[in-house]
Amino acid sequence: MIHFVLHDARDTVAVVVVEGVKAGTAMTGWVMDDDRMIQVNALQDIPIGHKVALSDMATGDTVLKYGIDMGKVVAPIKKGEHAHVQNIKTKRW
């Protein structure tokens, strides 16, 4: 089962595409550009349509999604955690 997808192998977050991802779930993700699978363990519950961190990120790091800069980390994020408004903000303001 595919739990999340990402387009670019450089992405630091991916989109969860199934309901019911709970902390402790061993997730499989599809890297679309490379047509390969990767594994990440969910450290938190992650709702469908939300992002999962693919690597540890520190405050100030740039977040990549779809191969582009989509914001900055404002609170540390561990690989497998829910990446959302509580720890990522736009760089616009």
Number of C-alpha atoms within 10 A of each C-alpha: 8 14 21 25 21 23 17 18 17 15 19 23 28 25 22 23 17 14 11 13 19 15 15 13 17 14 18 16 21 20 19 14 11 11 9 10 13 13 15 20 17 22 19 16 16 24 17 15 13 15 23 29 23 24 15 13 20 15 13 13 16 20 22 18 20 19 15 12 14 15 17 20 22 18 17 15 23 17 18 26 23 23 26 16 11 11 16 21 17 14 11 6 4
